[in-house]
């Protein structure tokens, strides 16, 4: 009898063969003659999708089915993002989008948000709200909040909708506080506390004394508070009790001889109040604000202001994306979710996709977010036998990305109850050795015990498939020493690596892909070091390099913070500004030129004044080969700056210095070369998108360093025989022969998000009525508490993922203090992984001394326990002779800044330009007249006009100027400035801009001519239809008509310099113009 077709939800523990099970299900469908193109298989990243495709193809090869193998070219095995992208390309008209929409990610999205933030601040209607919302915080905090909400808008949008009715939201907020205050009042005035108050009242009547001992003074201060806490209305009683709880006494206060038995009564009563104060410390700090009606009004106005600003920010972002024909990944999911909305009558797109895909398979369902879940459910339609999902709630570790593990638990219920399907558990571990599986069973069954909350999953034992291959688990205790604790841990980790490779009897078991069926000794390539974060990565790199151990960082430190990227960034920063010594120092010390500290000292002290570049050139003339080479390369690149694309400049630096040859000889050289090539490709891509000069690159690099974690390093094809370093998050879905997990004593990080989002709204800190600070209102604390609980549960899951990556051997390192031979006590409620391990397995100091702990009834499986204390240099950097500090550095004397500029003269050409020039003024405009009458200087007026010509809001600029002008004058000035800008933009010159031509504003430049450096900013540079360029400089002078040509001639020298600088930046003829803002005249030079 054939098995009934139904939907299936598979719970698959780590290493249980979930991909194999999914591939098997895929082939069950194929065997039932379901077309390959009708089976949709979805997963969450490109690597997983590629792995699934490969296993499906391997299965076809095993079956020797050539026809099926050919059909697999049409297999729909995709990530969620690639599936959504395909849907949008096919149904772009229905989605209201262009067919070739661009997907923004990483820094491009961040830069667009930066631009949106600036635009938001220039809007008058938004500025007033921004000032109120940011009144007790800095603007960057508000900016961080809006960025946070926008990046999480999948979750924020429903919360925003709940806040759309302002009055309803205010009522709801008040109801929340009322219920909360009642709950607090009931807790504070429980029978035990009331009895303590009554006891204190009696003691106050007898012993209260203003100038008595500690107990008498305490009772004197408490007398009125106790009386008010026992009588009066609820609010007065509550406020009095709050004040009483803040009153400091002593748990042992009182004179026994004088008070006799009353001393014990005082101690007991005070202890009850002190314990209560400690337990409710967070509530007591803000309860006064929660009771204040003014606080409630201000809090709701603040939160609603945040909501309005977010909506406006989002509107501007959407408009800018439409202008660029772009979306981001969140947009993609939301648009497809809406496109497939089952509530839309006669949804033809949804019906077509439901008919196209007769089966839907989804991997890693624990990592889904709400839109992804809705898309999957929409594709099912009314069919109950269509879905197959695989997941493991214990491996959900992407809370920070918006993944919601409760969706997987709900899917389990949905498949069983709504679809009448089956729940299936994979109960065997095929990945890990017997000891590792036993260790994981023993530990996690003791620490993952609850599933009361929706985000909790209880651990279930799995059977080890590799029973004959014991493997090992080792817990290493690293004593805390006097040296650097982080370096101490890194060096202990390296010691374990050396022990594994050279001095140990732990062996690597063969896999089906190995050439030899025999066990073998470990090599460096078998070892992975898993870090919780990237913060301390440099310590591990240093410790590995010190021991000459080859290593590679996979998906490790942020790309833009890698040393090789920062080195080439220093080169570009120097070329953008020769007078910036700091990047030049870094470049000269880098592998590009390899100058020693002694070389640099010689350059710096070669002259008492001047910049480093000038000193290098002069010093290089004395014959030092390395200095001469550095000077020649930098001179060569400087001459090409502005004449060749930035990417070409970078390539010439690489070729001229032979840096790749240098990288080839160092352990991390392959990664360094890949990163540099990746950077050049990224720059080249930006050049293809539009004007991207050297200064644009410098700004882009500076922004990227701040956002470094969002950009992974370049991927390498194979690592060879090198230790790998990776974060736990990046290791998910992978497996390694030997896994080392250091820093397990590090406590889990608390939640640091600037806001909390739940079903009822967006919550953040709100201002105190007197604007002296902020506080966290109850709804914010409540939402944060839920988030904190989710984070604690995820901390266990992250540890589970780390431990289950190991195939043969697992090593866990944690540091612990020790004094006079006695180990510090490990807290029983510790949430760090080291404490969880020691407590979960009941490892005590006797076990540590014995060096082992049994973890199974038979005694066959043990955890090895070791103390790393044989290295006297732990926590100390080793200084190598080649990098020792030259003795003569000790005599380095500080040189006072010389007044002499030396041979290099810096000139900033600008308006006026020549002393004694007098302009014969004409009739002053009304705008200029009003502003100067109210105290604005000519220079400030010039700055104001330049900002207006850049497109800034005149009204906003006036507000920031703080001039005290009346409403009518303000209206006239704004009208005049807006007219000035409009007149310029509609001038014949500006109307002659080429289609899609460049219109560059405030363009900085640096021009070197011999020993003279010209620095300046060009007001405007536009590309004309006939192929040339117009260089425009604004002047706010108002000469009489007959004298315009005569007076404009004084600017010729300035404009000639500007034209020379532009000539080095662009191709084509450059024509210079003066634009007289007061008259609207365009005067060619």
MIDREN-286758 format. One record per residue (C-alpha): x, y negated, z. Coordinates in steps of 0.5 Angstrom, whole numbers, plus 500, padded with zeros to 3 digits. Layout:
XYZ
...
END
This chain:
500500500
503493498
505488503
500482503
502476500
503470505
507464507
513466512
517461517
523464519
527463525
535464524
540463529
547461527
550467523
544471522
544471515
539466513
541464506
542471505
534472507
532466503
536469497
532475498
526472498
527468492
528475488
522478491
518472487
523474481
521481481
514480481
515476475
514469477
518464473
525462475
522455473
516456478
520457484
522450488
528451493
530445497
535444502
539438505
546437502
549438495
554443499
548447501
544447494
551449491
552455496
545457495
545457487
552461487
549466492
543467487
547468481
551473485
545477486
543477479
550479477
550485482
543487479
547486472
541483469
543478464
537476462
535473469
542470469
541466463
534464466
538461472
540455468
533453469
533455477
530449481
535449487
535442489
536437495
530433497
534427494
535430488
528433487
525426489
530423484
527428479
520426480
521419480
524419473
519423470
513419473
516412474
510409471
505412476
510410481
511403478
518403477
523403471
526410469
533408470
532406477
539405481
540408488
543404493
547407499
553406503
556399503
552397497
546397501
549394507
551388503
544387500
542387508
547382509
545378503
537379506
539376513
542370510
536369505
531370511
535365515
534359510
527360510
524355514
518359516
522364519
527360522
523358527
521365529
528367529
530361534
525364539
526371538
534370539
533364544
536369550
541373545
546372540
544371532
548378531
544381536
537380532
541381526
543388529
536389531
533388524
538392520
537398525
529397524
530397516
535403516
529407520
523404517
521411515
519411523
518404524
513403519
507406523
509403529
509396525
502398523
500399530
502392532
498389526
492387530
496382535
490381540
489389540
497390541
497384547
491388550
494395549
501392552
497389558
494396559
500400559
503395564
497396569
497403569
505403570
504398576
498402579
503408578
509405582
504402587
501409589
509412589
511406594
505406598
505414599
504416606
511417608
513410606
506407610
508411616
515408616
513401615
508402621
514404625
518398623
513394625
513396632
520396632
520389629
516386635
521389640
528388637
528383632
533377634
536372629
543372632
543379635
547385632
546388625
540392627
536386630
538381625
535386620
529387624
528380624
529379617
524384615
519382620
514378616
516382610
513388613
507385616
505382609
507389606
502392611
496387609
493383604
492384597
495389592
500384589
502381595
503387599
507390593
512384592
513384599
515391599
520390593
523384597
524389603
527395599
532390597
534388604
540391606
541394613
545400615
543408616
546408623
545401625
542400632
545401639
543408642
544405650
539399649
534402644
534410646
530414642
528408638
534408634
533415631
526412629
530406626
534410622
529415619
525409617
530405614
533412610
526413607
526406605
533406602
532413599
526410595
530404593
535408590
530412587
526407584
532402583
531401575
523399576
525395582
529390578
524389573
517390577
517382579
517381571
512386570
507383575
508376572
502374567
507369564
512375563
507379559
505373555
512372553
514379552
508380547
510374543
517376543
515383540
510380535
516375533
520381532
515385528
514379523
521378522
522385520
516384515
519378512
526381512
523388509
519383504
526380502
530386501
524389497
524383492
532384491
532391490
526390485
531384482
537389481
532395479
534399485
532403491
535407497
534414499
529412504
525408499
525414495
522419500
517414502
515413494
515420493
511421499
506416497
506418490
504425492
499423497
493428497
488423500
488419493
482422489
484426482
492425484
494428477
501427479
500432485
496437481
501437476
507439481
502444485
501448478
508447476
511450483
508457485
513458490
516453495
522455499
526450504
532451508
534448514
527446516
529443523
533437519
527435516
524428517
516426516
516424509
520430507
515434511
509431508
512432501
513440502
505440505
503436499
506441494
502447497
495445496
490450498
494456497
496459503
501464500
506459497
511457503
517460505
521456510
528457514
530454520
533454527
531449532
538450536
542447530
538440530
543435531
541429526
537425531
541419529
539420522
532420523
531428523
525430528
526437531
519437533
517438526
520445525
516447531
510444528
511448522
512454526
505453528
502451521
504457518
502462523
495458524
493454518
496458513
495465516
502467515
508470519
513468524
520472523
526472527
533474525
536477531
543479529
549475528
554477522
559472523
562472529
566477533
563481539
566477544
564471541
557473541
557476548
559469550
554465546
549469549
551469556
552461556
546459552
541463555
543460562
543453559
538453554
532455558
526450557
522449551
516445555
518439551
516439543
524438542
526444546
528451544
529456549
535461547
534468545
539473545
542476538
545482537
553482534
553486528
561486528
561490535
568494533
571487532
572484539
575477538
576473544
574467547
579462551
577457556
583452557
584448563
588442562
590438568
589431568
596428569
600421569
600420562
595418557
589423558
587422550
594424548
595429553
589433551
591432543
598435545
595441549
591442543
597443539
600447544
594452543
595452535
603454536
601459541
596462536
600462530
607464533
606467540
600471541
597477539
590475537
589477530
585475524
580481522
579482514
573479510
570482504
574477500
580478503
585482498
588486504
583490509
588490514
588485520
593480520
597474524
593467524
596462520
595454520
589455515
585459519
584454525
579448525
579443531
572440532
571434535
565430537
567424534
573420531
575416536
581420538
583423531
589419531
592422537
591429534
594427528
600424532
601430536
601435530
606431526
610431532
611438531
611438524
604442523
601441517
594439517
588435513
582431516
576433513
570429513
574425519
576418520
572413516
575412509
576405510
580406516
585411513
592408513
593409506
587405504
589400509
596399506
593398499
588393502
594389506
597389499
591386496
590381502
597378501
596377493
590373495
593369500
601369500
601365506
598370510
604374514
600379517
598383511
605382508
608385515
604391514
605392507
613392508
613397513
608402510
611407505
610402499
616399501
619403508
622397511
624398518
623393524
631391523
629389516
623385518
627382524
633380519
627377514
624373520
630370523
633368516
630361517
627357522
621356518
617358512
612364511
614371510
614371503
619366502
624368507
623375504
625372497
631368499
633374504
633379498
638375494
643377498
644384495
639389500
637394495
630395499
629388500
630386493
626391490
620389495
621382492
621384485
615388486
611382489
613377485
611381479
604383482
603375484
604373476
599378474
594376480
588373476
590375469
588382470
583386473
584388481
583395479
589394474
593390479
592396484
594401479
600397478
602397485
601405485
606406479
611401480
612403488
612411486
607411492
604418490
611421490
612419497
605421499
607428496
612429501
608428507
603433510
597429509
599426502
594430498
589427502
592420502
593420494
585422494
583417498
587411494
584414487
577414490
578407492
581405485
575408482
570404487
573398485
573399478
566401478
564394482
568391476
563394471
557391475
560384475
565379476
569382482
575378483
581379488
578375494
571379493
575385494
578382500
571380503
569387501
574391504
573387511
566389511
567396509
572397515
567395520
562400517
567405516
564411519
559410513
564412508
567419508
574420506
575423499
574431498
580435497
579442493
583446497
587445504
592451503
596453509
594447514
590446520
583443519
580437523
573436523
567433527
562438529
556434525
561435519
562443520
555445521
553450516
561452515
565458519
572459520
576464523
579460529
575454532
578450537
574445541
578440545
575434550
569438552
570434559
567428555
560426558
555426552
554419550
548415552
543412548
545405545
540403540
538396540
530398540
526404541
520406536
514410538
507411536
505405539
510400537
517397537
520396543
526392545
529387551
524381552
526374555
525372562
520366562
525361564
530364559
535365563
536372561
532379558
530385561
527392559
520392559
516398561
514401554
521400552
524404558
519409557
520410550
528410551
527415557
524420551
529418547
534420552
531427554
531428546
539426546
540431552
537437549
541435542
547435547
546442548
545444541
551440538
555445543
551451540
553449533
560448535
561454539
558458533
562456527
567461530
568468526
574471530
577467536
574461540
578456544
575451549
579446552
577441558
581437563
580437570
583433576
588437581
590434588
595438592
594444588
586444589
582443583
577437583
570440584
566441578
559437578
553442579
549438574
554436570
552435562
559435559
561442555
566444560
562443566
556447562
561452561
564453568
557453571
553457566
558463566
559462574
567461573
570459580
577457582
579465584
577467576
581461574
587464578
586471576
586469568
579472566
572472567
567478565
561476561
558483560
555488565
560494562
566489563
568490556
567483554
571478558
573470557
580469558
582463563
588459562
591453565
596449560
601446565
608448561
609442557
613436561
611431556
604432556
601425555
607422553
609419546
616422543
621416541
625418535
632415533
630412526
624408529
628405535
628398537
635394534
639392540
639385538
631384538
632383546
636376544
630374539
629367541
622363539
623358534
619351535
615350529
619345524
616339522
620340515
616344510
622347507
622348499
614350499
609344499
602346500
597341496
590341497
587337491
580334492
576328491
579321492
586324491
590317491
591312496
588305495
583307490
577303490
570305487
566299484
559302487
552301484
546302487
545307492
540312492
534312497
536319499
544317501
541310504
537313509
542318511
547313512
543308515
542314520
549315522
551320516
558319514
560319507
564325508
558329511
553326506
558330501
558336504
550336505
550335497
555340496
551345500
544343496
547344490
549351492
542353493
541352500
534349503
535341504
530341510
534347513
540343512
537337515
535340521
542343523
545336522
541334528
540327525
534323528
530321523
523320523
518325519
517320513
524319512
525327512
520328507
523323502
530325503
528333502
524330496
530326494
535332495
531337491
530333485
538332485
538340485
533340480
536335475
542338475
539345474
535343468
541338465
543340458
550343461
546348465
541350460
547352456
549358460
550364456
544370457
547374463
553369464
556368470
554362475
560362480
559357486
564355491
570359488
576359492
583359488
591359489
595356484
603357484
607352480
615353482
615351490
608348490
602352492
595348490
589351494
582349493
575351492
572350485
564347486
562351480
564355474
559357469
560362462
557358456
553361450
559359445
563363449
567358453
567356461
565350464
568347470
564343474
566338480
560334484
562327486
557323490
560316488
555311485
559307480
556302476
555304469
560300465
566303470
564310470
569312465
575308468
573310475
572318473
579318470
582318477
580325478
584327472
590330475
585334480
581337474
587339471
590343477
583346477
583348470
590351470
587356476
581358472
585359466
589364470
582368472
578368466
579368458
576363453
576356453
575352459
572345459
572340465
566336467
565331473
557331475
555325479
550327483
547320485
546318477
545325474
551323469
555329466
562326464
567331461
574330463
END
